[in-house]
Amino acid sequence: MSVQAPMPAQIAVAQQPATVADVAANTRRAVEEIALSGRRGDDLLIFPETYLNGYLFDSAAETRRSALTLGDTALTAVAKASAEHGVHTVMGFIESDGDEIYNSAAIYGPTGMLGKYRKQHLPFLGADRYVSPGHDRAPRVVTTPFGNVGMMICFDLRFPESAREVALQGADIIAMPTAWPMHATFLADHVTRVRALENLLFLAVADRADEEAGVQYLGRSQIIGPDGGVILDALDATGTFSATVDLSLARHKRLVITPGEYELGVFDSRQPDQYGELVRPQHLDR
């Protein structure tokens, strides 16, 4: 884990269309975007959820047929482009690993794959109906030259524990591929800001704004600062959008309003031993 102060970084979110089950076409578009990102000078480029495969599959068989192993040519092409153009890329894909398939995101850098995360919280929607929840407990934060990058995926946003876990692991920024449908407006307007604010870190979300299987995606790819402020919001435009941020701001977990008089130790004041075990009330719907 990085201990030196992070650098200013140019963060990009790819609000780009994809075609369900057309891995070859989606990969070509991804490689082109990585090349463009490198020419722009982006340090980190984030693609939407399951970007290489598409998301709205109708059956487990279709989902499995589209799934990729880590050595698949699509992912090696992403790795090669990331190395060639000097871009750290977070790519969403459906992963095949033995008998299991997962909704995964991997981060690639100049030396290859730096880390991978398997989505832990699965809604009853699209490909998530047919994949397994991530349970490998792999580290979710990787070190880069510009700071520590954590990962979560879409529905994870609704669970404060997911963002808090990567914050406690030292993330300066959370990269979040998503596949928000149109009704996710409240998440885009409010919950992203809360997750960044309560963890005092940056949050970068990449969604799609196109249509797939008759469903319109929301768009609203965005970058949120540690104060909950919106740095970038792509609305419903198609494109790749970037902003330069000072990731060192995410290292300040103590808010000093008046020195010695009014200070908030947001992380130091946690009392996890007092919270007790949280049990789901039996009367609630699953």
C-alpha positions as CSV (number, residue, x, y, z in Angstrom):
1,M,0.0,0.0,0.0
2,S,1.3,3.4,-0.9
3,V,2.5,5.6,2.0
4,Q,3.8,8.6,0.0
5,A,1.4,11.4,-0.8
6,P,-0.6,10.8,-3.9
7,M,-0.2,13.0,-7.0
8,P,-2.8,15.0,-8.9
9,A,-4.4,12.6,-11.4
10,Q,-6.5,12.9,-14.5
11,I,-9.5,10.6,-14.1
12,A,-11.7,9.6,-17.0
13,V,-15.0,7.8,-17.1
14,A,-16.1,6.1,-20.4
15,Q,-19.8,6.6,-21.0
16,Q,-19.6,4.5,-24.1
17,P,-22.2,2.1,-25.7
18,A,-21.8,-1.6,-25.8
19,T,-23.5,-4.5,-27.5
20,V,-24.8,-7.5,-25.6
21,A,-22.8,-10.7,-26.3
22,D,-20.6,-9.0,-28.9
23,V,-17.3,-9.2,-27.1
24,A,-15.2,-8.6,-30.2
25,A,-17.0,-5.3,-31.0
26,N,-16.9,-4.1,-27.4
27,T,-13.2,-4.9,-27.1
28,R,-12.4,-3.0,-30.3
29,R,-14.2,0.1,-28.9
30,A,-12.5,-0.3,-25.5
31,V,-9.0,-0.5,-27.1
32,E,-9.7,2.6,-29.2
33,E,-10.9,4.5,-26.1
34,I,-7.8,3.5,-24.2
35,A,-5.6,4.8,-27.0
36,L,-7.5,8.1,-27.0
37,S,-7.3,8.3,-23.2
38,G,-3.5,7.9,-23.4
39,R,-3.2,10.7,-25.9
40,R,-5.3,12.9,-23.5
41,G,-3.0,12.1,-20.7
42,D,-5.5,10.3,-18.5
43,D,-4.0,8.4,-15.5
44,L,-7.1,6.3,-14.8
45,L,-9.9,5.3,-17.2
46,I,-13.0,3.5,-16.0
47,F,-15.4,1.6,-18.1
48,P,-19.0,0.6,-17.3
49,E,-20.1,-2.6,-15.6
50,T,-19.7,-5.8,-17.7
51,Y,-18.7,-3.5,-20.6
52,L,-16.9,-6.2,-22.7
53,N,-20.0,-8.5,-22.6
54,G,-23.0,-6.3,-22.2
55,Y,-25.4,-6.8,-19.3
56,L,-29.0,-7.6,-20.1
57,F,-28.7,-11.4,-20.8
58,D,-31.9,-13.4,-20.9
59,S,-30.6,-16.7,-19.6
60,A,-27.8,-18.4,-17.6
61,A,-26.6,-20.2,-20.8
62,E,-26.2,-16.9,-22.7
63,T,-24.4,-15.3,-19.8
64,R,-22.0,-18.2,-19.5
65,R,-21.3,-18.4,-23.2
66,S,-20.2,-14.7,-23.1
67,A,-18.1,-15.1,-20.0
68,L,-14.3,-14.5,-20.2
69,T,-11.4,-16.2,-18.5
70,L,-8.6,-13.9,-17.3
71,G,-6.5,-15.1,-20.2
72,D,-9.1,-14.5,-22.9
73,T,-7.9,-12.5,-25.9
74,A,-10.4,-9.6,-25.0
75,L,-8.7,-9.0,-21.7
76,T,-5.2,-9.5,-23.0
77,A,-6.1,-6.8,-25.6
78,V,-7.2,-4.4,-22.8
79,A,-4.0,-5.2,-20.9
80,K,-1.8,-4.6,-23.9
81,A,-3.5,-1.3,-24.8
82,S,-3.2,-0.1,-21.2
83,A,0.5,-0.8,-21.1
84,E,1.1,0.6,-24.6
85,H,-0.6,3.9,-23.9
86,G,0.3,4.3,-20.2
87,V,-3.2,4.3,-18.9
88,H,-4.5,2.5,-15.8
89,T,-7.8,0.9,-16.9
90,V,-10.6,-0.4,-14.9
91,M,-12.6,-2.8,-17.1
92,G,-16.0,-4.5,-16.3
93,F,-16.6,-8.0,-17.6
94,I,-18.3,-11.3,-16.9
95,E,-15.7,-13.6,-15.6
96,S,-15.5,-17.4,-15.9
97,D,-13.6,-19.3,-13.3
98,G,-14.1,-23.0,-13.4
99,D,-17.8,-23.8,-12.7
100,E,-18.5,-20.3,-11.4
101,I,-19.1,-17.0,-13.3
102,Y,-18.8,-13.6,-11.7
103,N,-19.6,-9.9,-12.4
104,S,-16.0,-8.6,-12.2
105,A,-13.8,-5.6,-12.7
106,A,-10.1,-5.7,-13.2
107,I,-7.5,-2.9,-13.1
108,Y,-4.7,-3.0,-15.7
109,G,-1.5,-0.9,-15.7
110,P,1.9,-0.8,-17.4
111,T,2.8,-4.1,-15.9
112,G,-0.4,-6.0,-16.5
113,M,-3.3,-6.8,-14.2
114,L,-2.9,-5.1,-10.8
115,G,-6.0,-6.3,-9.1
116,K,-9.5,-7.7,-9.6
117,Y,-12.8,-7.4,-7.7
118,R,-15.9,-9.7,-8.0
119,K,-19.2,-7.9,-7.3
120,Q,-20.5,-9.0,-3.8
121,H,-24.0,-7.6,-3.9
122,L,-26.2,-8.9,-6.7
123,P,-29.6,-7.4,-7.7
124,F,-32.2,-9.6,-9.5
125,L,-31.5,-8.0,-12.9
126,G,-29.7,-8.8,-16.1
127,A,-26.5,-10.9,-15.9
128,D,-26.5,-10.6,-12.1
129,R,-29.3,-13.2,-12.0
130,Y,-26.9,-15.8,-13.3
131,V,-23.6,-15.1,-11.6
132,S,-22.2,-15.9,-8.1
133,P,-21.4,-13.2,-5.5
134,G,-17.7,-12.5,-5.0
135,H,-16.4,-14.4,-1.9
136,D,-12.7,-14.7,-2.5
137,R,-11.9,-11.8,-0.1
138,A,-9.2,-10.6,-2.5
139,P,-7.7,-7.1,-1.7
140,R,-9.9,-4.4,-3.3
141,V,-7.4,-1.6,-3.3
142,V,-4.3,-1.4,-5.5
143,T,-1.4,1.0,-5.5
144,T,-0.6,3.1,-8.5
145,P,1.9,5.9,-9.0
146,F,-0.8,8.5,-8.5
147,G,-2.6,7.0,-5.5
148,N,-4.6,4.0,-4.2
149,V,-7.5,2.8,-6.3
150,G,-10.4,0.8,-4.8
151,M,-13.1,-0.9,-6.7
152,M,-16.8,-1.7,-6.2
153,I,-19.6,-2.3,-8.8
154,C,-23.1,-0.8,-9.2
155,F,-25.4,-2.3,-6.5
156,D,-22.5,-2.3,-4.0
157,L,-23.2,1.4,-3.8
158,R,-26.3,0.8,-1.7
159,F,-24.3,-0.8,1.1
160,P,-22.3,1.6,3.2
161,E,-20.1,-1.3,4.3
162,S,-18.8,-1.8,0.8
163,A,-17.3,1.7,0.4
164,R,-16.2,1.8,4.0
165,E,-14.2,-1.5,3.5
166,V,-12.1,0.0,0.7
167,A,-11.7,3.3,2.5
168,L,-10.3,1.4,5.5
169,Q,-7.9,-0.4,3.1
170,G,-6.5,3.0,2.2
171,A,-8.3,3.9,-1.1
172,D,-7.9,7.5,-2.3
173,I,-10.5,6.9,-5.0
174,I,-13.1,4.3,-5.6
175,A,-13.6,3.3,-9.3
176,M,-17.2,2.1,-9.8
177,P,-18.4,0.5,-13.0
178,T,-22.2,0.5,-13.1
179,A,-25.2,-0.3,-15.4
180,W,-27.7,2.2,-14.0
181,P,-31.2,2.0,-15.6
182,M,-33.3,5.1,-15.8
183,H,-34.9,4.8,-12.3
184,A,-31.4,5.0,-10.7
185,T,-31.6,8.9,-10.7
186,F,-31.7,9.1,-6.9
187,L,-28.5,7.1,-6.6
188,A,-26.7,9.4,-9.1
189,D,-28.0,12.5,-7.4
190,H,-27.5,11.7,-3.8
191,V,-26.0,8.3,-2.8
192,T,-22.7,8.8,-4.7
193,R,-22.2,12.1,-2.9
194,V,-22.9,10.5,0.5
195,R,-20.5,7.6,-0.1
196,A,-17.7,10.0,-1.0
197,L,-18.5,12.3,1.9
198,E,-18.8,9.7,4.6
199,N,-15.5,8.1,3.6
200,L,-13.7,11.4,2.7
201,L,-12.5,10.1,-0.7
202,F,-13.1,10.4,-4.4
203,L,-15.7,8.3,-6.2
204,A,-15.6,7.9,-10.0
205,V,-18.6,6.2,-11.6
206,A,-18.8,4.9,-15.2
207,D,-22.2,4.1,-16.7
208,R,-23.7,3.8,-20.2
209,A,-26.2,6.1,-21.8
210,D,-27.3,3.9,-24.7
211,E,-30.1,1.3,-25.0
212,E,-29.7,-2.4,-24.6
213,A,-32.4,-5.1,-25.1
214,G,-35.1,-2.3,-25.0
215,V,-33.8,-0.8,-21.8
216,Q,-32.4,2.7,-21.7
217,Y,-29.4,3.3,-19.5
218,L,-29.3,6.4,-17.3
219,G,-25.8,7.8,-18.0
220,R,-24.8,10.2,-15.3
221,S,-21.2,9.0,-15.2
222,Q,-19.5,11.2,-12.6
223,I,-16.6,12.1,-10.3
224,I,-17.4,13.1,-6.8
225,G,-14.9,14.7,-4.3
226,P,-14.3,14.0,-0.6
227,D,-16.5,16.9,0.3
228,G,-19.4,15.4,-1.6
229,G,-19.1,18.0,-4.3
230,V,-19.7,17.0,-8.0
231,I,-16.6,17.5,-10.0
232,L,-17.9,16.0,-13.2
233,D,-21.3,14.8,-14.4
234,A,-21.7,13.4,-17.9
235,L,-25.5,13.6,-17.9
236,D,-26.8,11.6,-20.9
237,A,-24.0,12.4,-23.4
238,T,-22.0,9.7,-25.1
239,G,-18.3,10.1,-24.8
240,T,-15.4,9.8,-22.4
241,F,-15.1,12.6,-19.9
242,S,-12.2,13.5,-17.6
243,A,-11.2,15.8,-14.8
244,T,-8.0,16.4,-12.9
245,V,-8.3,15.9,-9.1
246,D,-6.0,16.2,-6.2
247,L,-6.0,12.8,-4.6
248,S,-4.0,14.0,-1.6
249,L,-7.3,15.4,-0.3
250,A,-8.5,11.9,0.4
251,R,-5.7,11.4,3.0
252,H,-7.2,14.0,5.3
253,K,-9.6,12.0,7.6
254,R,-9.7,14.6,10.3
255,L,-11.8,17.7,9.7
256,V,-10.4,20.8,11.4
257,I,-12.9,23.6,11.5
258,T,-11.3,25.5,14.4
259,P,-8.0,24.1,15.5
260,G,-8.2,22.9,19.1
261,E,-11.8,23.8,19.5
262,Y,-13.9,22.2,16.7
263,E,-12.3,19.1,15.1
264,L,-13.9,16.0,13.7
265,G,-11.9,12.7,13.6
266,V,-14.2,11.0,11.2
267,F,-12.2,7.7,11.2
268,D,-10.6,8.0,14.6
269,S,-14.0,8.4,16.2
270,R,-15.4,5.1,14.9
271,Q,-16.4,2.7,17.7
272,P,-16.8,-0.6,15.8
273,D,-16.6,-2.6,19.0
274,Q,-19.8,-0.8,20.2
275,Y,-21.9,-1.4,17.1
276,G,-22.6,-5.1,17.9
277,E,-23.6,-7.7,15.4
278,L,-26.3,-6.5,13.0
279,V,-29.1,-9.0,12.6
280,R,-31.7,-8.8,9.9
281,P,-35.2,-8.4,11.5
282,Q,-37.2,-11.5,10.5
283,H,-40.3,-9.6,9.5
284,L,-38.5,-7.8,6.6
285,D,-38.9,-8.9,3.0
286,R,-35.7,-10.3,1.5
